Amino acid sequence: MDIKLKERFTSLWTKYFNGASLPIVFFYSDDNRTGQKVKPPKTGHRCVLSDIFKVTKGKSVSFDEHSFGCFGGKKYLGYGDSFMPDFEYFLSCGIPGKLEGERYKKTPQLVKKFMKNVPSIKAPSKNIIFKRWDMLELEDEPDVVIFFNYPDVISGLFTLANFDKEDLNGVIAPFGAGCATIGLYPYMEKASKDPKAVIGMFDVSARPCISSGMFSFAVPMNRFGEMVENMEESFLTTESWSKVKKRIANDVKISKK
């Protein structure tokens, strides 16, 4: 980890985002000593976001191939290559008497076509580690930076991610599970010639795992460094942003009550 970048961002974040919660990061590692290992649920399903969101409070966690309590988290973070059985029915209309459908897609046939378009990644190491920004150490090498925050903060990040772009899509919002929008998609953007940020947490099933009113903004580390360098010459220095910044301070006070 570039400690100068860590400290510079922390200072600028405090200056321009008025106490809004720090982002978290993830990276892959074979080191078993980094982060508390997440144990799989003894019974039933557990959304991976329920463990990841705890990292915003300062608790570092790690997952390996045995940690997951859902097919989605395992697949979208790189530790599995298959969907759950009958996924085409699960995401659509269900199977009467056997499987309740989420009804996020109109038909099973549409889901099958969607499944063919969903990319896959293979975890490069035994563990995936999640840490809050201020907990990062010199030996850590973040792949993706993830913000869980309220609309005013997300609007600032969205605008900053478009500040040095000539096209209309410096930020994308692909359909997918909550863990896909903070894991799979931003991680894949890392290798792009024009890496983009990903806005997410529109997944209705995963939303109860985070605070209400929050969304996610995830960006590969190689793009994030560029965003940090742009902060002090961007809109963040304007009167327009100062009005929003005051509201952020009020939201922070309310959230801490």
C-alpha positions as CSV (number, residue, x, y, z in Angstrom):
1,M,0.0,0.0,0.0
2,D,1.2,3.5,-0.9
3,I,1.1,5.0,2.6
4,K,1.4,8.5,1.1
5,L,-1.7,7.9,-0.9
6,K,-3.5,6.5,2.1
7,E,-2.7,9.6,4.2
8,R,-3.4,12.0,1.4
9,F,-6.9,10.6,0.6
10,T,-7.8,10.5,4.3
11,S,-6.9,14.1,4.7
12,L,-8.8,15.2,1.6
13,W,-11.8,13.0,2.5
14,T,-12.0,14.7,5.9
15,K,-11.7,18.1,4.2
16,Y,-14.3,17.7,1.4
17,F,-16.7,15.0,2.8
18,N,-17.2,16.3,6.3
19,G,-16.8,13.2,8.4
20,A,-18.6,10.7,6.0
21,S,-17.6,7.1,6.7
22,L,-14.3,5.9,5.2
23,P,-14.3,3.3,2.4
24,I,-13.3,-0.3,2.7
25,V,-11.1,-2.2,0.3
26,F,-10.5,-5.8,-0.7
27,F,-7.5,-7.7,-1.9
28,Y,-6.6,-11.3,-2.4
29,S,-3.9,-12.9,-0.3
30,D,-2.5,-16.3,0.8
31,D,-1.7,-14.8,4.3
32,N,-4.0,-16.5,6.8
33,R,-3.2,-13.9,9.5
34,T,-4.9,-11.0,7.8
35,G,-8.5,-10.4,8.9
36,Q,-10.8,-12.6,11.0
37,K,-11.8,-15.7,9.0
38,V,-15.5,-15.8,8.3
39,K,-17.1,-19.1,9.1
40,P,-19.9,-20.6,7.0
41,P,-23.4,-20.6,8.5
42,K,-24.2,-23.8,10.4
43,T,-27.5,-24.0,8.6
44,G,-29.3,-22.1,5.8
45,H,-28.3,-19.1,3.7
46,R,-26.3,-16.0,4.7
47,C,-25.7,-13.1,2.4
48,V,-22.0,-12.3,2.1
49,L,-22.9,-8.6,2.6
50,S,-23.9,-9.2,6.2
51,D,-20.2,-9.9,6.9
52,I,-18.7,-7.4,4.6
53,F,-20.7,-4.4,5.9
54,K,-19.2,-5.0,9.4
55,V,-15.9,-3.9,7.9
56,T,-17.2,-0.3,7.8
57,K,-17.1,-0.4,11.6
58,G,-13.4,-1.3,11.6
59,K,-13.5,-5.1,11.7
60,S,-11.2,-6.7,9.1
61,V,-12.5,-10.1,7.7
62,S,-11.3,-12.7,5.3
63,F,-13.1,-15.4,3.3
64,D,-11.8,-18.5,1.7
65,E,-13.6,-21.1,-0.5
66,H,-15.2,-22.6,2.7
67,S,-16.5,-19.3,4.2
68,F,-19.5,-18.6,2.0
69,G,-23.2,-19.1,2.9
70,C,-24.5,-18.4,-0.6
71,F,-23.8,-19.4,-4.1
72,G,-23.7,-15.8,-5.3
73,G,-21.0,-14.6,-2.9
74,K,-18.8,-17.6,-3.7
75,K,-19.2,-17.1,-7.5
76,Y,-18.9,-13.3,-7.7
77,L,-15.8,-13.1,-5.5
78,G,-14.0,-15.8,-7.5
79,Y,-14.3,-19.0,-5.4
80,G,-16.9,-20.8,-7.5
81,D,-18.0,-21.0,-11.1
82,S,-21.6,-22.2,-10.9
83,F,-25.0,-20.7,-10.1
84,M,-27.3,-22.3,-7.5
85,P,-29.5,-25.1,-8.8
86,D,-32.6,-23.9,-10.6
87,F,-31.2,-20.4,-10.6
88,E,-33.3,-19.5,-13.7
89,Y,-36.4,-20.1,-11.6
90,F,-35.0,-18.6,-8.4
91,L,-34.4,-15.3,-10.1
92,S,-37.8,-15.3,-11.9
93,C,-41.1,-17.0,-11.1
94,G,-39.9,-19.9,-8.8
95,I,-41.2,-23.4,-8.8
96,P,-44.6,-23.9,-7.0
97,G,-44.2,-26.0,-3.9
98,K,-40.4,-26.2,-4.3
99,L,-38.7,-22.9,-4.7
100,E,-39.8,-19.3,-4.1
101,G,-38.9,-16.9,-7.0
102,E,-37.4,-13.5,-6.4
103,R,-39.1,-12.2,-9.5
104,Y,-36.2,-10.0,-10.5
105,K,-36.4,-11.2,-14.1
106,K,-39.6,-11.9,-16.0
107,T,-39.1,-15.5,-17.2
108,P,-36.7,-18.4,-16.6
109,Q,-35.8,-18.2,-20.3
110,L,-34.7,-14.6,-19.9
111,V,-32.6,-15.6,-16.9
112,K,-30.8,-18.3,-18.9
113,K,-29.8,-15.6,-21.5
114,F,-28.7,-13.4,-18.6
115,M,-26.6,-16.2,-17.1
116,K,-24.6,-16.5,-20.4
117,N,-23.6,-12.9,-20.2
118,V,-22.5,-12.8,-16.5
119,P,-18.7,-12.9,-16.4
120,S,-16.6,-15.0,-14.0
121,I,-13.4,-14.5,-12.2
122,K,-11.1,-16.9,-10.5
123,A,-9.6,-15.9,-7.2
124,P,-5.9,-15.5,-7.5
125,S,-5.2,-16.4,-3.9
126,K,-6.6,-18.6,-1.1
127,N,-8.2,-15.7,0.7
128,I,-10.0,-12.5,0.0
129,I,-9.5,-9.8,2.6
130,F,-11.7,-6.8,3.4
131,K,-10.3,-3.9,5.5
132,R,-11.4,-0.4,6.2
133,W,-9.2,2.3,4.6
134,D,-7.6,3.4,7.9
135,M,-6.7,-0.1,8.8
136,L,-4.5,-0.7,5.7
137,E,-0.8,-1.5,6.3
138,L,2.3,-1.2,4.1
139,E,2.1,-4.8,2.9
140,D,-1.5,-4.6,1.8
141,E,-2.2,-4.2,-1.9
142,P,-5.9,-3.2,-2.4
143,D,-7.6,-4.2,-5.6
144,V,-10.9,-2.4,-5.2
145,V,-12.1,0.5,-3.0
146,I,-15.7,0.3,-1.9
147,F,-17.8,3.1,-0.4
148,F,-21.1,2.4,1.4
149,N,-22.7,5.8,1.8
150,Y,-25.7,8.2,1.4
151,P,-26.8,9.8,-1.9
152,D,-25.0,13.2,-1.3
153,V,-21.7,11.4,-0.8
154,I,-22.3,9.1,-3.8
155,S,-23.1,12.1,-6.0
156,G,-19.7,13.6,-5.1
157,L,-17.9,10.3,-6.0
158,F,-19.9,9.9,-9.2
159,T,-19.0,13.4,-10.3
160,L,-15.4,13.0,-9.4
161,A,-15.2,9.7,-11.4
162,N,-16.4,11.6,-14.4
163,F,-14.3,14.7,-13.9
164,D,-11.5,13.6,-16.4
165,K,-13.6,11.6,-18.8
166,E,-14.8,12.7,-22.2
167,D,-17.5,10.0,-22.5
168,L,-20.8,9.6,-20.6
169,N,-20.0,6.5,-18.7
170,G,-17.2,7.0,-16.2
171,V,-19.5,5.2,-13.8
172,I,-21.6,2.1,-14.7
173,A,-24.5,0.3,-13.0
174,P,-24.7,-3.3,-14.2
175,F,-27.6,-5.4,-13.0
176,G,-26.5,-8.0,-10.5
177,A,-26.3,-9.2,-6.9
178,G,-25.0,-6.8,-4.3
179,C,-21.8,-8.7,-4.0
180,A,-21.3,-8.6,-7.8
181,T,-21.5,-4.8,-7.9
182,I,-18.9,-4.4,-5.2
183,G,-16.7,-7.4,-6.1
184,L,-16.9,-9.0,-9.6
185,Y,-17.6,-5.9,-11.7
186,P,-15.1,-3.4,-10.2
187,Y,-12.5,-6.1,-10.0
188,M,-12.9,-6.8,-13.7
189,E,-12.6,-3.1,-14.4
190,K,-9.1,-3.2,-12.9
191,A,-7.8,-4.8,-16.1
192,S,-9.7,-2.5,-18.5
193,K,-7.9,0.1,-20.6
194,D,-10.4,2.6,-19.4
195,P,-11.4,1.4,-15.8
196,K,-14.8,2.6,-14.6
197,A,-16.4,2.9,-11.2
198,V,-19.5,0.8,-10.4
199,I,-22.5,2.1,-8.5
200,G,-24.6,-0.6,-6.9
201,M,-26.5,-2.1,-4.0
202,F,-29.7,-2.0,-5.9
203,D,-30.2,-5.7,-5.1
204,V,-33.4,-5.8,-3.1
205,S,-32.4,-9.0,-1.3
206,A,-29.1,-7.6,-0.2
207,R,-30.3,-4.2,0.9
208,P,-31.3,-5.3,4.4
209,C,-27.6,-6.1,5.1
210,I,-26.6,-2.4,4.9
211,S,-28.0,0.8,6.4
212,S,-31.2,2.1,4.8
213,G,-30.6,4.9,2.3
214,M,-27.1,3.8,1.5
215,F,-25.8,2.7,-1.9
216,S,-22.4,1.5,-2.9
217,F,-19.7,3.0,-5.1
218,A,-16.8,0.7,-6.0
219,V,-13.7,1.5,-8.0
220,P,-10.5,-0.4,-8.9
221,M,-7.5,0.9,-7.1
222,N,-5.7,1.9,-10.3
223,R,-8.6,4.3,-11.1
224,F,-9.1,5.4,-7.5
225,G,-5.5,6.9,-7.4
226,E,-6.4,9.1,-10.3
227,M,-9.6,10.3,-8.6
228,V,-7.6,11.3,-5.5
229,E,-5.2,13.3,-7.6
230,N,-8.1,15.2,-9.2
231,M,-9.8,16.1,-5.9
232,E,-8.3,19.5,-5.3
233,E,-8.8,20.9,-8.8
234,S,-12.4,19.5,-9.1
235,F,-15.9,20.8,-8.2
236,L,-15.1,19.8,-4.6
237,T,-13.6,23.3,-4.2
238,T,-16.7,25.2,-5.4
239,E,-19.6,26.9,-3.6
240,S,-22.0,24.3,-5.2
241,W,-20.2,21.5,-3.3
242,S,-20.0,23.5,-0.1
243,K,-23.8,23.5,0.1
244,V,-23.9,19.7,-0.3
245,K,-21.0,19.3,2.2
246,K,-23.0,21.0,4.9
247,R,-25.8,18.5,4.4
248,I,-23.3,15.7,4.6
249,A,-22.2,17.0,8.0
250,N,-25.8,17.0,9.2
251,D,-26.4,13.5,7.9
252,V,-23.3,12.3,9.7
253,K,-24.6,13.8,13.0
254,I,-28.0,12.1,12.5
255,S,-26.4,8.7,11.7
256,K,-24.4,8.8,14.9
257,K,-27.3,9.4,17.2
